[in-house]
Amino acid sequence: MRKLIAKLFGNDQWVNAGQKWQGLATELQLSGWTQKRRVVVLRRPLREGVADEKNSKKKAAKQLTLDLPEATHQGVLYEYAVLVTSMQDEVLAIAQHYRDRGDSENNFDELKNQWGWAGFTTHDRKRCQVMARITALIYNWWTIFMRLGIPEKHAEAITSRPLALHGIARRTRHANQTTVEVTSTHSKAQVIAEALTKVSRFLKRIKATAEQLAQPERWRLILSAAFQHFLGGRVLGSTGRLANATG
């Protein structure tokens, strides 16, 4: 791998691989392989702060050889990835397939390591199924709730739970109206304040029309608002658009 990347340093055939990555398709035969295989080499410039940190560490260690997975070319510090594949798709498609697979795996990693969807202490299959389903249900509810407030990205539990739960709530009643005021104690209180305000406004609009809607229709509107980033403002199961989403 070191020799391959070093050989490709000055190649001028690098093509766009999406998300600031560049890619180049070639062949490689490692020891133990019976034949050459197609590989796609990806590289991306490291962010300035990360690059400075990497450079300082290298200088301190006096590293003079190619240090994977980062390497410098024409004064730019890159990170590299080498994908071995039998697919004949173009470089951009291969890179996107790899990112899509990583996104899918991240969900299971989050479920196992942040929601406890693993390590059940009983060998009883039925009880394990019940706990797994409860965990998955709570994960889905939490994901939908956070998407209503922060629709443009997925908020993992490791950051979103402290963000949303570090607060003090006070309930007051006046004129048959119940009001819940939440005071965040998180350092990024403004972020969760904006998110909760979005959710509150949206739920008020849903409440105003809830009596006219059947339960499936209510859920359709909620899910359409939660996943507006993917739906582009459309309502699930229809060609209509969701008015104002959660803004």
N, C-alpha and C positions, 0 to 999 in steps of 0.2 A: 504494500500500500504506500509506503514512504517513497519508494522509487517511482511508482506510478504518478503520484501527486507532483513529485519533483519534476518529472518528465513533462507534465502538462502545464507547469507554471507559465511558460511564455507562449502557450498556444493561443492563437487569436480566434479560435472557433467556438469559444464559450457562447452559449445562447441563454436567453431568458428562461428561468425555471420557476418564476413566480415568487412573490413575497420576498423580493430583494436577493433571491438566490440566482446563481448562474450554474449552468450544467453543461456537461460534456459526456457523450457516450463513447465508450471504447471497449476493449477486451482485456481480460486478465486471467492468468492461470497461476494459482497458488500451488505451493507444494502439497501434494496429496490429491490434487484434482487431476482427473484423467484427461481433461480437455479445457480449452479456453472457454470462458463464459462472458456474457455481456455484463458490463458494469456501467452505471451512471454516476459520475463524480459530480458532487454539488459543492459549491463554495459560496460563502456570504461574508461580507465585511463585518467585523465585530463592531459593536457600538463603541464610540470614542472612550467612554468611561471604562468599559470592560477591556478594551484594547490597551489602555494605559496601564491597567492593573496587571494584565498578562505580560506586557513588556517589562514592567518593573520586576515581576517575579523571575522572568527569564534572565534579566541582567544580574539579579542577585545570585541566581544559580549558575551564571556564566554558561548558559546552554548555547552551543554553537551549531547543533544539528537540528534537523527538522523535527519539530515537537508536535506530533499529532495530539488531538484533532485540530490544533491551530497552526497556521503557517503564514509567514509574511511574504508578500510579493509586491515589488515596486513600492515599498514603504507602507503598504496596507496590510493589516493583520486580518487574516481570514479564518473562519471555522469551516471545516470540511466534513462531508458525509459521503460515503461510498455505498451505493445500492447495487446489490447483485440481483439480476432479474433475467427471466427467460422471455419476458414480454418485449415486443418489438415496437411499442408505442414511442412517440417522440418524447424528448427529454422533459418537456413541460408536463405532459400527461403522467409520466412515471413519478415525477416529483410530487404532483398533486395526489396521486394514488397513495403515496407514502404518508403525506400529511393527513389525508382522510383516515387512513388506518390508525395513525397516531391519535387523532381526535376521538375515534371510537374507543380505543384502548384507555384513553384518559378517563372516560366515564366509569369504566369498571375499576380503575385505580382509585378514583374518588370514592366510589361506593364501598370498596374494601377498606381503604386506609383512613377515610374521613367520616364514614357513616357506619363502620363496623359490620359490613356485609360479608363477614368471614369469621372463622374461628369460633363457631358455635360449640358450646361445651357439652352438647348432648349428641348421642348417636341415633336418636329417634328421628327418623326422616320427616314425619309429619310435623313435629315441633320445629324442626329446622326450616321447613317450608313456610310455616306460619310466621316465624321471625324474619325470614328473608323477604316475604311479601310485605310485612309491616314496614321494614326498613326501606324497601323500594317505594312504597306508597308515600312515606314521609319525605323521601328524597325527591319524588316527583312534585309533591305539594310545595316543598321549599324552593325547588327550581322554578316552578311557575310563579310563585310569589315574588322571588327576586327578579325574574324576568319582567314582571309588571313594573317594577321600579327602575330596573336597569336593563332595558330591552336590547341594547346593542351588543351585549356580551354575556357569556355564561359566568356567573359568580360562584366559584368553588366554595364549599363549606368552610374550608380552612381560613378563608378571609371573610366570607359573607356572614357566617354565624357570629363571630365577635362583633362585626360591624353592626349587625341588626339587633343583637341581643344585649349589648352593653348599654343599657338605658334604664331609666326609671319612668314608669308609667303611672299616671294619675287619672282616675275616672271620676267624672263629675256628672250630675244629673240636674237638668233645669228645664221646666216646661215640657216634661215628658220626653226630653231629648237626652241621650247619653253621649258624652264626649270623652274621648281618651286622648290625653296629652302625653307624648313621649319625649323625655329629655335625654338625649344621648350623652354618654360619658366617654365615647370613643374619640380618639384623636382626629378621626375623619368624620366628625359629627355632621358637617355640612353635606357630605355625600349621601349619608343615610337620610338626612332631613329632606333633601330633594327627592330621593327615591320614594320615601313614605308619602310625601305630598302627592306625587304622581299616582300612587296606589289609591290614596284616599279620594282624590278627585274622580278616578275611574270608577271605584266602587259606589260612589254617590250617584254617578250617572246610571250605573247598572241598577241600583236600588230604585231609582226614579221610574224605571221601565220594567222592573222585575215582575210586577203583577200581570203585565200583558204578555209575558214570555213564559214558555214551558221550560222545564229544567234543562233539557238538551240545548235549547237556544241560548240560555244564560251561559252554559259552559262553552258553547261555541264562541260567544263574544269574549269571554274571559281568555280562552286559549288563543284567539285571534289577536288580542291585545298583547298577551305575553310573548307571542312569537311573531310579532309584527316585523322584526328584523329580517325574517326569512320569507314572510308572506307579502312583504311590500305594501302593507296596509289593507290587503284583501281579507275578507271574512271567510273562515273555513267553510268549505262546501257551497260557496256561492261566488258570483262574479262581482258582488258589491264590495265597497271599501268601508273600512272601519273609520267612522268620523272621529278625528282628533286623537285616535288611539288612547294613550294614557297621558298625553300632554295636559 
